[in-house]
Amino acid sequence: MTPIVLLTFKCVKCGRKFAATSRIACYVNPYTGEPIVCPDCGSEEIVEIETLQVG
């Protein structure tokens, strides 16, 4: 069983916290190739605040 990595991000612009699974190189969505953006304001200014490995 492969461990799951849960990353928690915080938007610098609006302060929203959100999560993504697996390690993301340069914060790029592995499915679309687009930068990960804040789901509320659409900003690309995000920081990783926590990493949790499960499994």
DRENMAR-302093 format. One record per residue (C-alpha): x, y, z. Coordinates in steps of 0.5 Angstrom, whole numbers, plus 2048, in hexadecimal, padded with zeros to 3 digits. Example, Ala and Ser with C-alpha at 12.3 -4.5 7.8 and 13.67 -1.06 7.14 Angstrom:
2
8197F7810/81B7FE80E/
//
This chain:
55
800800800/8038077FE/80380C803/7FE812802/801819803/7FC81F805/7FF826803/7FB82C807/7FC832803/7FA839805/7F983F800/7FD845802/7F884A7FF/7F1848802/7F4843808/7F083D805/7F3836807/7F2830803/7F5829802/7F78257FC/7FA81E7FC/80181C7FA/8078207F9/8068257F4/80C8287F0/80C82F7F0/80582F7F2/80382D7EB/7FC8297EA/7FF8227E8/7F88217E4/7F88277E0/7FF82A7E0/7FC8317E3/7FF8347E9/7FB8337EF/7F68397F1/7F283B7F7/7EB8387F6/7E883E7F9/7EC8447F6/7F08417F0/7F68437F3/7FD83F7F1/8008427F7/80083C7FC/804839801/805832804/80383280B/80382B80D/80582480A/80281E80D/80381780B/7FE81180C/7FF80A80B/
//
